[in-house]
Amino acid sequence: VSRIALSDYEADAAARLPAAAHAYIAGGAADELRLAANVAAWRARELLPRVLRPAGERDPSVEVLGRRWAHPVAVAPTAFQRMAHPEGEREMARGAERALAPMCIPTLATTAPVDVIAAAPQGEYWFQLYVLRDRGRTWELINQARESGCTALVVTVDLPVMGVRGRERRHPATAPADVPSLAGRVSGPATPERLTQEIDPNLSWEDIARFASDGGLPVLVKGILSPLDAQLAIEHGAAGIIVSNHGGRQLDTAIATARALPPIVEAAGDRLEVLIDGGIRRGTDVAKALALGARAVLVGRPALWGLAADGADGVAQVLELILDEFDRALALLGVPRARDLDATVMAP
Ligand SMILES: Cc1cc2nc3c(=O)[nH]c(=O)nc-3n(C[C@H](O)[C@H](O)[C@H](O)COP(=O)(O)O)c2cc1C
């Protein structure tokens, strides 16, 4: 019983990881204000529970992109998972599979998607795309993801350049293993900074429209904070968006995701599925996200803490912990079905 909250895994991961890996995972942009702000914004929202509504049987399932998920918590794409554990993405996949959580495999994975999926073939997988300057290679990655069995394409749009990463500069890391997506493309030390220079800073909405029409997978645009961009995502054929500030790693002082969500949900209406990440650390945070109109949430660092602390077991435990909290929140809110969460349980 030594680990009873996600923060216990955070401490455990910090104690185990080499300084550079810890700096890469824990760090945020510039003064790291967003990192704390994402967490604080969820905590600041108050719940308005209902009583005397029978809650003996609860159903955490939700529907995302036409597919039934056992619950609303997925694993966010995080680069270089072998920094956290020697088996990296494979162990992450095994843990996610055990907890019935979909996993978003990153472009900057240290394991190819096909090998990630082979490690835990019952799981549900999405592919996170960084659009490379080399569009030929970009399309190869999309096609590989689809052929490997990924069911959606998550196009990350908030990294035309890397944010100002102070902690990473103080504790420089080299990538711990090859990145198959970029095999043969980078000579010299494959640092995160160097690898991200392969990403196209001139990405535009026209590209999103092409991926949506020709990629053969539903497209989710990751990194949306403005309702105006949610509107553009609809116009350019996206199936959904992920409200995200990249875990506070890109533009410091950008709006906290919990505060960005409500106007985006309003702009999206029922034409766009809205997911969210950033600072989700408790079951009540998951409940709030759904009550405010998100279909599902993603967790980034908590999954990495679990991975660093205990491989697949740690990943599964972190997810099961937050899901147990979410289940209790459903009962305590008097809303036994996750799909019924709405703004009536949010304090004004
Ligand atoms: C170490 C690390 C690496 C990340 N790498 C990527 C990436 O390669 N692609 C991406 O779209 N987002 C990446 N992210 C952002 C996450 O997908 C997610 O938006 C963020 O971690 C959510 O915030 P949280 O860590 O507070 O849960 C990364 C985040 C972390 C912490």
The ligand as a Gaussian input file, in Angstrom:
#p B3LYP/6-31G(d) Opt

LIG

0 1
 C        8.076000      13.260000     -21.869000
 C        6.962000      13.706000     -22.770000
 C        7.078000      13.496000     -24.141000
 C        6.035000      13.883000     -24.986000
 N        6.143000      13.618000     -26.315000
 C        5.107000      13.915000     -27.137000
 C        5.159000      13.554000     -28.515000
 O        6.119000      12.962000     -28.995000
 N        4.082000      13.872000     -29.274000
 C        2.982000      14.512000     -28.773000
 O        2.038000      14.783000     -29.501000
 N        2.918000      14.869000     -27.472000
 C        3.948000      14.572000     -26.651000
 N        3.860000      14.907000     -25.326000
 C        2.630000      15.535000     -24.811000
 C        1.619000      14.491000     -24.348000
 O        1.074000      13.793000     -25.436000
 C        0.447000      15.124000     -23.577000
 O       -0.116000      16.154000     -24.347000
 C        0.833000      15.681000     -22.218000
 O        1.847000      14.897000     -21.617000
 C       -0.396000      15.706000     -21.305000
 O       -0.106000      16.301000     -20.098000
 P        0.222000      15.464000     -18.746000
 O        1.640000      14.991000     -18.890000
 O        0.052000      16.495000     -17.700000
 O       -0.771000      14.333000     -18.651000
 C        4.891000      14.524000     -24.463000
 C        4.799000      14.744000     -23.086000
 C        5.803000      14.338000     -22.235000
 C        5.645000      14.560000     -20.762000

